[in-house]
Amino acid sequence: MNKMTQTADMDKFIEKFEPSKFKRLARGIEVRGIKDLNKSIVYANEVIQKLKLKLSVAHSAEMAMYGSFEVVYQNAV
């Protein structure tokens, strides 16, 4: 996947998901300040599938402590 396709997919995700806080990372974005983490992760996966984006959700127990998860480019997982 080329850099333009990655950026376009991420921009589509951000537009649809509308995160209130996020940080751009080399491999995607970190969505922050989530109150209902499980619901948000499920919704993020639904957005990715519905729009057929080449992205995936990555999260860990440490991220959960901070109410965050990452949306990353598939080849960066």
PyMOL commands that set and color helices and strands:
alter all, ss='L'
color gray80, all
select helices_A, chain A and resi 3-17+37-51+61-65+74-76
alter helices_A, ss='H'
color red, helices_A
select strands_A, chain A and resi 21-25+28-32+55-58+69-73
alter strands_A, ss='S'
color yellow, strands_A
deselect
rebuild
show_as cartoon
